[in-house]
Amino acid sequence: VIRAKISSEKVVPASDDPLDTHKMIRYEIKQIKMFKGFEKLKDVQYVYTPFDSSLCGVKLDANNKKQYLLTGQILSDGKVLIHLCNYIEPWDDLSLSQKKSLNQRYQMGCGCKITTCYMVPCSITAPNECLWTDWLIERKLYGHQAKHYACIKRSDGTCSWYRGGPPPEKEFIDISEP
């Protein structure tokens, strides 16, 4: 999981095998910050993706030096592979809560399991689960819950959604009858 600026792109062979006709796109990146994976790699210079979107290849903007949050897999040969099933988002499109959560909150949820709810009925089956309902409510995986909440393990071992971010803009006055 890294924040990176895309420097350039180049189409390269997928392997050294001359009979393999598959191509990859090699994006040269400038790593700005690594959030996860430093135990395996210290600095990432290139990320690879299949050339074809039909093989889950990702198209990134290499012309404008755009910054992205990139997640992917580290292969046995040390290459970093990204594809459509990874979470890849332009850095400027992330919410304040997502940016803050990358530094600390998400790792507080490593003992938690997120269960996606696609249709009702759905429920959690263990106390360390958080129910992800963006698809059910908004018909998209990365909706309001993904942008503004983090699944965090509490001191009693249970997990629940935590909303980080700025305080509400308006003050609410509790009006009750005398």
Salt bridges, closest charged atoms under 4 A:
ASP20 OD1 - HIS22 ND1 2.91
